Amino acid sequence: MREDYLKKLVGMMDTDAILISPGEELLFFTGFTPMQCERFQALFVKKDGTMFYLANILYEGELRAAYGDAFPIHVWHDNEGLPKVYEILKAQGIENCSLAVNSTAQCFNVFHIADNLNLKLSDGKPLLEEVRIRKSHEELELMRRSAEIADSVFDKVCGFIRPGLTEGEVSQFMADVMNSYPDSHSRGGLVASGPNSGYPHYMGKDRVIEEGDCIVLDYGTSYKGMRSDMSRTVFVGSITDEQREIYDLVDRSQLAGQAAAVEGAWIPDIDKAGRDVLDEKGLAHTLVNRIGHGIGYSVHEGPYITQQNFRRLERGMCFSIEPGVYLPGKWGMRIENIVCINENGETEVLNKADRSLRVLDWYKK
């Protein structure tokens, strides 16, 4: 149990209680998360600091084994259904009050509970992110190691890529390298080749890599619970003059965003710094996503580096700077580093992997 973070959460709450369903947020606060199916279950943390867990009886054994006597566990049976849930929640004081809801809560259950117990619901995700948005020295050390593991993959995967391999084979190779390190857990990452590189969140794995492809590699691992994330773009055998020009643009855009990310920086200015470089060639509109996201226990968490995040960077914040140019059906490019405002208030770039333009001469090996 992360008692310090739970205490911090209680102190920051502006609702009567918060509901935390199974998932990464529950794992963060308690060290355990069960499987989530359609049956309602959640940890409830109340403004007075007390907590209880409510779940279907089929989860009771593993919950008690994981949580012990950290808080009461109340159960319901399939034959009792949601009416039993309402009864338990009323007995625990969750009625006619305000309730924040976490990111994995299932609306088809929560809506029924709110209607029957006269609850005023609100979004609890921002609060849960704020509790952990500033990383401690110990957490930053784990972030550094996680980034080192991701960095170590790049040269290896560049030596592995060649025409005839599928995107999935390259992703699996990256996963195998990262999983060879103790306490590192990775599923590989995004490998977007040829025209697929024009899609920022491409998830396919079947395309066969060809001579002349532009490939976006976006990957990371979890090291003792702390995440890494990085992107590099490589070219297979050859590159066009247009691609060289755009690669230089993306590289300078990433460096501009990185340079703007200092302690006290206004977050919208960081996004603008990167986009202004892309607009030298009128290409800022192709960056259809934010220029960065926070990272730590989740790959995506606060602070989000967008024009709409009206706050300043603070010591302990970790985030990506990852501008790109995306031309769907043609090709795309991205360069991403994880950056933190470290213990001394300095801007520290966690990723050290080579970022220079790389044309893979696979045919010489």
Residue pairs with C-beta under 8 A, 6 or more apart in sequence:
1 29
1 30
1 31
1 67
1 70
2 28
2 29
2 30
2 31
5 28
5 29
5 131
5 132
6 29
6 45
6 51
7 49
8 131
9 18
9 29
9 45
9 127
9 128
9 131
10 45
10 47
10 49
12 127
12 130
12 131
13 45
13 47
13 100
13 127
15 47
15 97
15 98
15 99
15 100
15 122
15 124
16 46
16 47
16 94
16 97
16 98
16 99
17 44
17 45
17 46
17 47
17 94
17 97
17 98
17 99
17 100
18 44
18 45
18 99
18 100
18 101
18 102
18 124
18 127
18 128
19 42
19 43
19 44
19 99
19 100
19 101
19 102
19 105
19 110
19 124
20 26
20 29
20 42
20 43
20 44
20 45
20 102
20 124
20 128
21 36
21 41
21 42
21 102
21 104
21 105
21 106
22 33
22 34
22 35
22 36
22 41
22 42
22 104
23 33
23 36
23 102
23 103
23 104
24 33
24 104
24 297
24 298
25 102
25 103
25 104
25 128
26 32
26 33
26 43
26 102
26 104
27 33
28 132
28 225
28 297
29 43
30 43
30 66
30 67
30 70
31 66
32 66
32 67
34 41
34 55
34 59
34 62
34 63
34 66
35 59
36 104
36 106
38 106
38 108
38 109
39 55
39 56
39 58
39 78
40 54
40 56
40 82
40 85
40 106
40 109
40 113
41 53
41 54
41 55
41 56
41 59
42 53
42 54
42 55
42 102
42 105
43 51
43 52
43 53
43 71
44 51
44 52
44 53
44 54
44 89
44 92
44 94
45 51
46 93
50 71
51 70
51 71
52 71
52 72
52 73
52 74
52 92
53 63
53 67
53 71
53 72
53 73
53 74
54 73
54 74
54 75
54 76
54 85
54 88
54 89
55 63
55 73
55 74
55 75
55 76
56 75
56 76
56 77
56 78
57 75
57 76
57 77
59 75
60 73
60 75
63 73
64 73
67 73
74 88
74 92
76 84
76 85
76 88
77 84
82 109
82 112
82 113
82 116
85 113
86 113
86 116
86 117
89 95
89 113
89 117
90 117
94 117
94 119
95 117
95 118
95 119
96 117
96 118
96 119
97 119
97 120
98 119
98 120
98 121
98 122
99 114
99 119
99 120
99 121
99 122
100 121
100 122
100 123
100 124
100 127
101 110
101 121
101 122
101 123
101 124
102 124
102 125
102 128
103 124
103 125
103 128
110 121
113 119
114 120
114 121
126 302
129 294
129 301
129 302
130 302
132 296
132 297
132 301
133 294
133 301
133 302
133 303
133 314
133 316
133 317
134 314
134 315
134 316
134 317
135 143
135 296
135 316
135 317
135 318
135 340
136 316
137 343
139 226
139 296
140 316
140 318
140 340
140 342
140 343
142 223
142 224
142 225
142 226
143 226
143 227
143 228
143 295
143 296
143 318
143 338
143 340
143 350
144 350
145 223
145 224
145 226
146 184
146 220
146 221
146 222
146 223
146 226
146 227
146 228
147 228
147 230
147 338
147 350
147 351
147 352
148 352
149 178
149 181
149 184
149 221
149 223
149 228
150 178
150 219
150 220
150 221
150 228
150 229
150 230
150 351
150 353
151 230
151 351
151 352
151 353
152 177
152 178
152 181
153 174
153 177
153 178
153 219
154 217
154 230
154 232
154 353
154 354
155 353
155 354
156 173
156 177
157 170
157 173
157 174
157 177
157 217
158 234
158 358
158 360
159 365
160 170
160 173
161 170
161 209
161 215
161 234
161 236
161 360
161 362
162 209
162 236
162 360
162 362
162 365
163 208
163 209
163 210
163 211
163 213
163 236
163 237
163 362
164 208
164 209
165 208
165 209
166 205
166 206
166 207
166 208
166 209
167 191
167 192
167 193
167 196
167 204
167 205
167 206
167 207
167 209
168 191
168 205
168 206
170 191
170 209
170 215
170 217
171 188
171 189
171 190
171 191
171 205
171 219
172 188
173 188
174 186
174 188
174 189
174 191
174 217
174 219
175 186
175 187
175 188
175 189
178 184
178 186
178 188
178 219
178 221
179 185
179 186
179 221
181 221
181 223
183 223
183 224
184 221
184 222
184 223
185 221
185 222
185 223
186 219
186 220
186 221
186 222
188 219
189 217
189 218
189 219
189 220
190 201
190 202
190 203
190 216
190 217
190 218
190 219
191 205
191 215
191 216
191 217
192 198
192 199
192 202
192 204
192 215
192 216
192 218
192 332
193 207
193 209
193 210
193 213
193 214
193 215
193 236
194 207
194 209
194 210
194 213
194 214
194 215
194 331
195 328
195 329
195 330
195 331
196 202
196 204
196 207
197 213
197 214
197 215
197 216
197 233
197 331
197 332
197 333
198 326
198 327
198 328
198 329
198 330
198 331
198 332
199 326
199 328
199 332
200 288
200 289
200 324
200 326
200 332
200 334
201 289
202 216
209 215
209 236
210 236
211 236
211 237
211 238
212 235
212 236
212 237
212 238
213 235
213 236
214 233
214 234
214 235
214 236
214 239
214 243
214 331
214 332
214 333
215 233
215 234
215 235
215 236
216 231
216 232
216 233
216 324
216 332
216 333
216 334
217 231
217 232
217 233
217 234
218 229
218 230
218 231
218 334
218 336
219 229
219 230
219 231
220 227
220 228
220 229
220 230
220 299
221 227
221 228
222 228
225 297
226 296
226 297
227 295
227 296
227 297
227 298
227 299
228 295
228 338
228 350
228 351
229 295
229 299
229 320
229 336
229 338
230 336
230 337
230 338
230 351
230 353
231 322
231 324
231 334
231 335
231 336
232 335
232 336
232 353
232 354
232 355
232 358
233 247
233 250
233 333
233 334
233 335
234 358
234 359
234 360
235 243
235 357
235 358
235 359
235 360
236 359
236 360
236 362
237 359
237 360
237 361
237 362
237 363
238 359
239 247
239 357
239 359
243 331
243 333
244 357
245 281
246 281
246 283
246 325
246 333
247 333
247 357
248 357
249 277
249 278
249 280
249 281
249 283
249 325
250 278
250 323
250 324
250 325
250 333
250 334
250 335
251 335
251 355
251 357
252 277
253 274
253 275
253 277
253 278
253 323
254 274
254 321
254 322
254 323
254 335
254 336
254 337
254 355
256 273
256 274
256 276
256 277
257 270
257 271
257 273
257 274
257 291
257 292
257 305
257 321
257 323
258 321
258 337
258 339
258 347
258 349
259 273
260 269
260 270
260 273
260 274
261 270
261 305
261 313
261 319
261 321
261 339
261 341
261 347
262 313
262 341
262 347
263 313
263 314
263 315
263 341
263 345
263 346
263 347
264 312
264 313
264 314
265 312
265 313
266 310
266 311
266 312
267 303
267 304
267 305
267 306
267 309
267 310
267 311
267 312
267 313
268 306
268 307
268 308
268 309
268 310
270 291
270 292
270 305
270 313
270 321
271 290
271 291
271 292
271 305
271 306
271 307
272 307
274 287
274 291
274 321
274 323
275 284
275 287
275 291
275 323
276 284
277 323
278 284
278 286
278 287
278 323
278 325
283 325
286 324
286 325
286 326
286 327
287 323
287 324
287 325
287 326
288 326
289 324
290 304
290 305
290 306
291 305
291 306
291 321
291 322
291 323
292 304
292 305
292 319
292 320
292 321
292 322
293 299
293 300
293 301
293 304
293 305
293 319
293 320
294 300
294 301
294 302
294 303
294 304
294 317
294 318
294 319
295 301
295 318
295 319
295 320
295 338
296 318
303 309
303 311
303 313
303 317
303 319
305 319
305 320
305 321
313 341
314 341
315 341
315 342
315 343
315 345
316 340
316 341
316 343
317 340
317 341
318 338
318 339
318 340
318 350
319 338
319 339
319 340
320 336
320 337
320 338
320 339
321 336
321 337
321 339
322 334
322 335
322 336
322 337
323 334
323 335
324 332
324 333
324 334
324 335
325 332
325 333
326 332
335 355
336 351
337 349
337 350
337 351
337 355
338 349
338 350
338 351
339 347
339 348
339 349
339 350
340 347
340 348
340 350
341 347
341 348
342 348
